[in-house]
Amino acid sequence: MKAYVFPGQGAQYVGMGKDVYENDPIAKKLFEEANEILGFRITDLMFEGTEEDLKQTKVTQPAIFLHSVILAKTLGNSFQPEMTAGHSLGEFSALVAAGALSFEDGLKLVYQRALAMQKACEIKPSTMAAIVGLDDNIVEEVCDSIDDIVVAANYNCPGQLVISGTFEGIDKACELLKEKGAKRALKLPVGGAFHSPLMEPARAELADAINNTQFNIPICPVYQNADAKPQTDPANIKQNLIAQLTAPVRWTQTVQNMLADGADHFTEIGPGKVLQGLIKKIERSVTTEGISQLQ
């Protein structure tokens, strides 16, 4: 079975999407629509901006979404997903690609999400750290033992878990996890503690927007971050999408469930190769490929 997966924040690069814009009239039209919806020329920042421009959450998230979704649309009839999933922000791309959300509504929600997350980061300075080489349960136990906000945020693959929390909490957790034998406990260059209780202000703000948006039954099951399960019911999809901001990204469990349900070929659509690498670490024998440029 063919599964399509969509990357999240961190996969961006200067020049992303330029070849698609210049060589596909449908893509160009969608990019120009996006410029109008957002009220600024995001294409200028994507194609000719600086790395600093692209690092701003309010630019990064819609840029990756646009690159992923527009690439999927250029595939035309050859895009026949039997299941989709996305990592964090990529879940919105997966939902639009599967027809659960319109292109316009998806982009509006992604932009609102980015702005809401930016605001939440400013309320309480916070960060994330990658922990490599420990079992998930050890990382969870250490996080639970700390008298501060520190939680497991991204279950990326076995032996790689990202934690999220206050600066003090993350520092303490990294220290303790190294003592427990972590190969690496590295703070990440991110703007805040995504997928943690510190994103509650953003979750509340985005909940209103999601509840006021039309969701449809997708053409195939979408495996969502919050519960790692296949969803087709619009009401369930909405609830999982709202929960996503403060809940962990269960990527390991998502891929394992997709494999159990018959996935044998994963195609990552969008910038970078991060998800292909994670999928191979979860199941070495599975076939993976990427589409990051016009086919």
C-alpha positions, 0 to 999 in steps of 0.5 A, a space after each residue: 500500500 502506498 503511504 504519503 508523508 509530509 514534513 514539519 518545521 526544520 526542513 525549509 531551505 532558500 529556493 524551495 518551490 522555485 522550480 515548481 512555480 516557474 515550470 508548472 502553471 497550476 503551481 504558479 496560480 496556487 502560489 499567487 493565491 497564497 500570496 493574496 491569502 497571506 497578505 504578503 509575498 511569501 514566494 519572495 521569501 521562499 525563493 530569494 529570502 535569507 535563511 533568517 527570513 525562513 526561520 521565522 515561524 510565521 514564514 516557515 510553517 506556511 512555506 513548508 505547507 505550500 511546498 508540500 501541498 502544491 507539489 502533491 497537486 502537481 502529481 495529478 492523477 498519479 497521486 493516489 494515496 491509500 494513507 497519509 500522515 504528516 509530522 507536526 505542521 505536516 499533518 495539515 499538508 496531509 489533510 489537504 492532500 487527502 481532501 479533508 481540508 481545502 487549500 485555502 482553509 489549510 493555509 489559513 489555519 497553518 498561518 493562524 497556527 504559526 502566529 498563535 505559536 509565536 505568541 505563546 513562545 513570547 509569553 513564556 520563554 522555552 525550548 526543546 532538546 533532542 535525546 538520542 540513545 535511550 529508551 522512551 520510558 527512561 526519558 519519560 521517567 526523567 521528565 516526570 521527576 523534574 519539578 518544572 514543565 518538561 515533557 516528551 514532545 516528538 517520538 521520532 524513532 526508537 532511540 530518538 525522542 525530543 523533549 520540550 519545556 522551560 529552559 530550566 527544566 530542559 537544562 535539568 533534564 539534559 543533565 539527568 539524561 546524560 547521567 542515565 547514558 544518553 548518547 546525546 542531549 542537545 538543545 535545539 535552535 527553536 523558538 519555544 516548547 512546541 507540543 507541550 503544555 506551554 502551547 496551551 494559549 496557542 491551542 485555545 486560539 487555534 481551537 476556535 479557528 479549527 471549529 469554525 472551518 469546514 472539514 470533509 471526509 478524506 479520500 483515505 485515512 489520515 494517521 494523526 499525531 495525537 493518537 497515531 491512528 487512522 482517521 476519516 471522521 471530520 469530528 475526530 480529525 478536528 479534535 486531534 488537530 486541536 490536541 496536537 499543539 499540546 500533545 506529543 507527536 507520536 511519529 514512531 507509533 504512527 509509522 508502526 501503525 501504518 506498517 501494520 495496516 499494510 503500508 509498504 511504500 512511503 513517499 515523502 512530499 516536500 522539502 528535505 529527507 527527514 521523514 525518510 530517514 526516520 521511517 528507515 530507522 523504524 523499519 529498515 526493509 520498507 521502501 522510501 522515496 522523496 519528492 522535493 522538486 517538480 517531477 
